[in-house]
């Protein structure tokens, strides 16, 4: 009798998980911030406030920050929280490397309309790529797609069907379920997330050179996931070990990050 009751309770629990899977995933994955707190102009960078649409009509906002002369162009996919106004250190660093930069907000973040969801972030990255290649007339071979944290699988997804000069994955993960399992060991991570943001799967269909950047001090995405990600890359690849926290490791270890990134990009991007 008790066994039957437990079985029924388990079925009810699994049904509830299934019904709430989408909202549960989204609450875990996305933490958008709508207000734009500052702009590149506040740190002395010239920029264009740009808008473009995803293929489903969602209007997206971004910043085009040019460098002159430019050694290449970065299409930057940010993480799961905040918005592009949280990226001033990143913009300054890339600008100092003489790189054009396009940063953009996924739907539901900043001034981009809509609600964030996995499929939508892929559409948004594709729209940002088209903005660079079609409107700005940037040669794809001079573009580095850089994804940090949640931006990693989004950047990797994009590079399956586009051919940039290089892909950089910073402080990112193998699959979303692997991160959830690390933080919530008793939760049914695979049941809830499945293959959501399956970076490893995307990498199996990528031909461009890949740089994986990770810190052993990362408190959000375990270093071992960065190592597994690197091992899964079949083509040209490099690993750059930095130090410091998840959100600011690239700045805390700037003396490692900057020359490592520059060396990789110089080696693989076509000269503008």
C-alpha positions as CSV (number, residue, x, y, z in Angstrom):
1,X,0.0,0.0,0.0
2,X,2.8,2.4,1.0
3,X,4.7,1.4,-2.1
4,X,1.7,2.3,-4.3
5,X,1.2,5.6,-2.6
6,X,4.9,6.5,-3.1
7,X,4.6,5.5,-6.8
8,X,1.6,7.7,-7.3
9,X,3.4,10.6,-5.5
10,X,6.4,10.1,-7.7
11,X,4.2,10.2,-10.8
12,X,2.5,13.4,-9.6
13,X,5.9,15.0,-8.9
14,X,7.3,14.1,-12.4
15,X,4.1,15.4,-14.0
16,X,4.5,18.7,-12.1
17,X,8.1,18.9,-13.2
18,X,7.1,18.3,-16.8
19,X,4.3,20.9,-16.7
20,X,6.6,23.5,-15.2
21,X,9.7,22.6,-17.1
22,X,9.8,25.7,-19.2
23,X,9.1,28.2,-16.5
24,X,11.5,26.4,-14.1
25,X,14.3,26.4,-16.7
26,X,13.8,30.1,-17.5
27,X,13.8,31.2,-13.9
28,X,17.1,29.3,-13.4
29,X,18.7,30.4,-16.6
30,X,17.8,34.0,-17.1
31,X,18.1,37.0,-14.8
32,X,17.6,40.0,-17.1
33,X,18.0,43.6,-16.0
34,X,16.0,46.2,-18.0
35,X,17.6,49.5,-17.0
36,X,20.6,50.7,-18.9
37,X,22.9,52.0,-16.2
38,X,25.7,53.6,-18.3
39,X,27.0,53.7,-21.9
40,X,30.4,53.4,-23.6
41,X,30.5,57.2,-23.8
42,X,30.9,57.3,-20.0
43,X,34.3,55.7,-20.4
44,X,35.3,57.8,-23.4
45,X,34.4,55.3,-26.2
46,X,32.7,56.4,-29.3
47,X,29.8,54.1,-30.1
48,X,26.5,53.7,-32.1
49,X,23.3,52.7,-30.3
50,X,21.9,50.2,-32.8
51,X,18.7,48.3,-33.3
52,X,18.0,45.2,-35.5
53,X,15.4,42.5,-35.6
54,X,15.6,38.7,-35.2
55,X,14.0,36.6,-37.8
56,X,10.8,36.3,-35.7
57,X,10.4,40.1,-35.6
58,X,11.8,40.7,-32.1
59,X,13.5,44.1,-31.9
60,X,16.9,43.9,-30.3
61,X,19.3,46.6,-29.0
62,X,23.1,46.7,-29.1
63,X,26.1,48.9,-29.2
64,X,28.6,49.1,-32.0
65,X,32.0,50.2,-30.6
66,X,34.4,50.7,-33.5
67,X,38.2,50.8,-33.3
68,X,40.5,52.6,-35.7
69,X,42.5,51.1,-37.1
70,X,40.8,47.7,-36.4
71,X,42.7,44.5,-36.0
72,X,39.5,42.5,-36.1
73,X,35.9,42.5,-34.9
74,X,34.3,40.8,-31.8
75,X,30.7,39.7,-31.7
76,X,30.2,39.3,-27.9
77,X,27.5,37.1,-26.4
78,X,27.1,38.0,-22.7
79,X,25.9,35.9,-19.7
80,X,22.6,35.2,-18.2
81,X,22.3,38.3,-16.0
82,X,22.3,42.1,-16.3
83,X,22.6,43.7,-19.8
84,X,25.1,45.3,-22.1
85,X,25.6,48.3,-19.7
86,X,27.4,45.8,-17.3
87,X,30.1,45.3,-19.9
88,X,32.2,48.5,-19.6
89,X,35.4,46.6,-18.5
90,X,35.0,44.2,-21.4
91,X,34.5,47.0,-24.0
92,X,37.5,48.9,-22.7
93,X,39.7,45.8,-22.8
94,X,38.7,44.8,-26.4
95,X,39.0,48.4,-27.6
96,X,42.5,48.6,-26.2
97,X,43.3,45.5,-28.3
98,X,42.1,47.5,-31.4
99,X,39.0,45.4,-31.9
100,X,35.7,46.6,-33.2
101,X,33.0,45.2,-30.8
102,X,29.3,44.5,-31.2
103,X,27.6,43.8,-27.9
104,X,23.8,43.1,-27.9
105,X,21.1,42.2,-25.5
106,X,19.0,39.1,-25.9
107,X,15.3,39.5,-25.9
108,X,14.0,40.6,-22.5
109,X,17.3,42.1,-21.5
110,X,18.0,45.9,-21.5
111,X,16.1,47.6,-24.3
112,X,15.5,44.4,-26.3
113,X,11.8,43.5,-26.3
114,X,10.3,40.1,-25.7
115,X,10.9,37.4,-23.1
116,X,14.1,35.4,-22.8
117,X,14.1,31.7,-23.8
118,X,16.7,29.4,-25.2
119,X,15.6,29.3,-28.8
120,X,15.2,33.1,-28.7
121,X,18.8,33.7,-27.7
122,X,19.9,31.7,-30.7
123,X,17.8,33.8,-33.0
124,X,19.2,36.9,-31.4
125,X,22.8,35.9,-31.9
126,X,22.0,35.1,-35.5
127,X,20.5,38.6,-36.0
128,X,23.6,40.2,-34.5
129,X,25.8,38.2,-36.9
130,X,23.7,39.3,-39.9
131,X,23.9,42.9,-38.7
132,X,27.7,42.7,-38.8
133,X,28.0,40.8,-42.0
134,X,25.1,42.3,-44.0
135,X,24.8,45.9,-42.7
136,X,28.3,46.6,-41.5
137,X,29.9,44.6,-44.3
138,X,32.4,42.9,-42.0
139,X,34.4,40.0,-43.5
140,X,33.4,36.9,-41.5
141,X,37.1,35.8,-41.4
142,X,37.9,38.9,-39.4
143,X,35.2,38.2,-36.7
144,X,35.8,36.5,-33.4
145,X,32.6,35.3,-31.7
146,X,33.2,35.4,-28.0
147,X,30.7,33.9,-25.5
148,X,31.1,34.3,-21.8
149,X,29.2,32.1,-19.3
150,X,25.7,31.5,-20.8
151,X,26.9,33.3,-23.9
152,X,29.2,30.3,-24.5
153,X,26.7,27.8,-25.9
154,X,24.9,30.7,-27.7
155,X,28.2,31.6,-29.5
156,X,28.9,27.9,-30.2
157,X,25.4,27.4,-31.6
158,X,26.0,30.3,-34.0
159,X,29.3,29.0,-35.2
160,X,27.7,25.7,-36.4
161,X,26.3,27.5,-39.4
162,X,28.5,30.6,-39.7
163,X,32.2,30.6,-40.3
164,X,34.0,33.2,-38.2
165,X,37.7,33.5,-37.9
166,X,37.6,32.2,-34.3
167,X,35.4,31.2,-31.4
168,X,36.3,32.0,-27.8
169,X,34.4,30.3,-24.9
170,X,35.0,32.0,-21.6
171,X,33.9,30.6,-18.2
172,X,31.3,28.4,-19.8
173,X,29.9,24.9,-19.5
174,X,29.2,21.6,-21.3
175,X,25.4,21.6,-20.8
176,X,23.1,23.6,-18.5
177,X,22.1,20.4,-16.7
178,X,25.7,19.9,-15.6
179,X,25.8,23.2,-13.9
180,X,22.4,22.7,-12.3
181,X,23.6,19.3,-10.9
182,X,26.7,21.0,-9.4
183,X,24.6,23.5,-7.5
184,X,21.5,21.4,-6.7
185,X,22.7,17.8,-6.3
186,X,19.3,16.5,-5.3
187,X,17.4,18.2,-8.1
188,X,16.5,16.1,-11.3
189,X,18.8,18.2,-13.4
190,X,18.6,16.0,-16.5
191,X,14.9,15.7,-16.3
192,X,14.4,19.5,-16.1
193,X,17.1,20.6,-18.5
194,X,17.8,17.7,-20.9
195,X,20.1,19.0,-23.6
196,X,19.4,22.7,-22.9
197,X,22.3,24.8,-24.0
198,X,24.3,21.7,-25.1
199,X,27.7,23.4,-25.9
200,X,29.5,20.1,-26.4
201,X,26.9,19.0,-29.0
202,X,27.3,22.3,-30.9
203,X,31.1,22.0,-30.8
204,X,31.0,18.7,-32.7
205,X,29.7,20.6,-35.7
206,X,32.2,23.5,-35.6
207,X,35.3,23.9,-37.9
208,X,36.8,27.2,-36.7
209,X,39.6,27.5,-34.2
210,X,38.4,27.5,-30.5
211,X,39.9,29.1,-27.4
212,X,38.6,27.9,-24.1
213,X,39.2,30.2,-21.1
214,X,38.5,29.1,-17.5
215,X,39.6,29.7,-14.0
216,X,40.0,27.1,-11.3
217,X,38.6,29.7,-8.9
218,X,35.3,29.9,-10.7
219,X,32.6,29.5,-8.1
220,X,29.6,29.2,-10.5
221,X,30.8,27.0,-13.3
222,X,33.3,24.3,-12.2
223,X,36.7,24.3,-13.8
224,X,36.3,20.7,-14.7
225,X,33.5,21.6,-17.1
226,X,35.8,23.9,-18.9
227,X,38.3,21.1,-19.2
228,X,35.6,18.7,-20.5
229,X,34.6,21.4,-23.0
230,X,38.2,21.7,-24.2
231,X,38.6,17.9,-24.6
232,X,35.4,17.8,-26.7
233,X,36.8,20.1,-29.4
234,X,38.1,18.0,-32.3
235,X,39.7,20.7,-34.4
236,X,42.2,23.5,-33.7
237,X,42.0,24.5,-30.1
238,X,43.8,26.2,-27.2
239,X,43.2,26.4,-23.5
240,X,43.9,29.5,-21.5
241,X,43.9,29.1,-17.7
242,X,43.2,32.3,-15.8
243,X,42.4,33.0,-12.1
244,X,39.8,34.8,-10.2
245,X,36.0,34.7,-9.9
246,X,33.4,33.7,-12.5
247,X,32.3,37.3,-13.3
248,X,35.5,39.2,-13.0
249,X,38.3,36.6,-13.6
250,X,39.2,38.1,-17.0
251,X,40.0,41.4,-15.2
252,X,41.5,39.8,-12.1
253,X,44.0,37.9,-14.3
254,X,44.3,40.6,-17.0
255,X,48.0,40.0,-17.3
256,X,47.2,36.4,-18.4
257,X,44.0,37.0,-20.2
258,X,45.0,39.9,-22.5
259,X,48.2,38.4,-24.0
260,X,46.6,35.0,-24.3
261,X,43.5,36.3,-26.1
262,X,45.6,38.6,-28.3
263,X,48.0,35.8,-29.3
264,X,45.1,33.5,-30.2
265,X,43.2,36.2,-32.3
266,X,46.4,37.3,-34.1
267,X,47.0,33.7,-35.0
268,X,43.6,33.0,-36.4
269,X,41.8,36.2,-37.5
270,X,42.3,37.5,-41.0
271,X,43.8,41.0,-41.0
272,X,41.1,43.6,-41.5
